[in-house]
């Protein structure tokens, strides 16, 4: 699984002009599922995302996690995180999980975050979404459960 994590002061996602998910201070997670991903990858990413110490403490050091600050989470599915452009200029998405598997993993990711007590909002899987955010910092982190970067 892959994720682009952005520390935000606010973020929202719209489908057909209607807001379907909206948060205040917290993290926007663009989440992609690979065809080889399993529950180990899912658990790894949930623990990394919720435990990332990228919020400032009283000394303005990045020492606090989403859990520490009781921040919000907005999770948006994004299969294009598996776009491979090493050959040519048109991305290949052959490493992305099939939609039914990807949606299941996406929803399990969200359920696990909710079970941890995190206010979690989401986009609509497979929909044409418009994401709006205010990146705080800016702080953007890339995660890959296979640790390729």
C-alpha positions in Angstrom: 0.0 0.0 0.0 1.1 3.5 -0.7 0.1 6.8 0.9 0.7 10.4 0.5 0.2 12.1 3.9 -0.3 15.8 4.1 -0.5 17.7 7.4 -3.5 20.0 7.0 -5.3 22.7 8.9 -8.4 21.8 6.9 -9.3 19.5 4.0 -12.4 18.4 2.1 -13.5 16.2 -0.7 -16.4 16.8 -3.1 -18.3 14.5 -5.4 -20.7 16.1 -7.9 -20.2 19.5 -6.2 -21.3 18.2 -2.8 -18.9 17.8 0.1 -18.7 14.1 1.2 -15.9 14.4 3.7 -14.4 17.3 5.6 -11.9 17.7 8.4 -10.2 20.4 10.4 -6.6 20.0 11.8 -5.2 16.6 11.0 -4.0 14.5 8.1 -5.2 14.1 4.5 -4.3 10.6 3.3 -4.3 9.7 -0.4 -4.3 5.9 -0.3 -3.4 3.5 -3.0 -3.6 -0.3 -2.9 -1.2 -2.5 -4.8 -2.1 -5.9 -6.3 0.3 -7.7 -3.9 -1.0 -6.0 -0.7 -2.4 -7.9 2.2 -3.4 -7.3 5.8 0.2 -6.9 6.9 0.5 -4.0 4.5 -2.7 -2.5 5.8 -1.7 -2.8 9.5 1.7 -1.3 8.8 0.2 1.7 7.1 -2.5 2.3 9.7 0.1 2.2 12.4 2.5 4.5 10.5 -0.2 7.1 9.6 -1.7 7.3 13.0 1.7 7.3 14.8 3.7 9.7 12.5 5.2 12.4 14.7 4.7 15.3 12.4 2.8 17.8 14.5 4.6 20.4 16.6 5.0 20.2 20.3 5.3 23.2 22.7 8.9 23.6 21.5 7.9 23.8 17.9 9.5 20.4 17.2 7.8 17.6 15.2 7.1 15.3 18.1 3.4 14.7 18.2 1.2 12.3 16.3 -2.3 12.5 15.1 -3.4 10.5 18.2 -1.5 12.9 20.5 -3.3 16.0 19.1 -6.6 14.2 18.7 -6.6 15.3 15.0 -8.9 14.4 12.2 -8.3 12.1 9.3 -9.6 12.4 5.7 -8.8 9.3 3.6 -9.2 9.5 -0.2 -8.6 6.5 -2.5 -6.0 7.1 -5.2 -5.0 4.2 -7.5 -2.7 6.5 -9.5 -0.2 6.2 -6.7 0.8 3.0 -8.5 1.2 4.7 -11.8 4.5 3.5 -13.4 6.1 6.0 -15.8 9.6 4.4 -16.1 8.8 3.5 -19.7 7.4 6.2 -21.8 5.2 9.0 -20.6 1.8 7.4 -20.2 1.4 5.7 -16.8 0.8 2.0 -16.5 -1.4 1.0 -13.6 -0.7 -2.8 -13.8 0.6 -2.8 -10.2 -2.7 -1.4 -8.8 -5.1 -3.8 -7.1 -8.3 -4.6 -8.9 -11.1 -2.3 -7.9 -13.0 -4.8 -5.7 -9.9 -5.7 -3.7 -8.7 -2.1 -3.5 -12.1 -0.9 -2.2 -12.2 -3.6 0.5 -8.7 -2.6 1.7 -9.5 1.1 1.6 -12.6 0.5 3.7 -10.7 -1.7 6.2 -8.1 1.1 6.5 -10.8 3.5 7.4 -12.6 1.1 9.8 -9.3 0.5 11.7 -8.7 4.2 12.1 -12.3 4.7 13.4 -11.8 1.8 15.8 -8.8 3.7 17.2 -11.1 6.6 18.1 -9.9 8.9 15.3 -12.6 11.1 13.6 -12.2 9.8 10.1 -13.9 11.1 7.0 -13.6 9.6 3.5 -14.1 10.2 -0.2 -16.2 7.9 -2.4 -14.2 5.0 -3.9 -14.0 5.2 -7.7 -15.8 8.5 -7.9 -14.4 11.6 -9.7 -13.4 13.6 -6.6 -12.3 17.2 -6.0 -9.9 17.5 -3.1 -9.4 20.8 -1.4 -6.8 21.3 1.4 -4.6 23.7 3.2 -1.3 22.0 3.7 0.1 23.1 7.0 3.9 23.7 6.9 3.8 22.4 4.2 4.4 18.9 5.5 4.0 16.0 3.0 5.2 12.4 3.7 5.3 9.4 1.3 4.8 6.0 2.7 5.0 2.5 1.1 4.3 -0.7 3.0 6.9 -2.5 0.9 9.4 0.2 2.0 10.5 0.9 -1.6 11.0 4.5 -0.6 
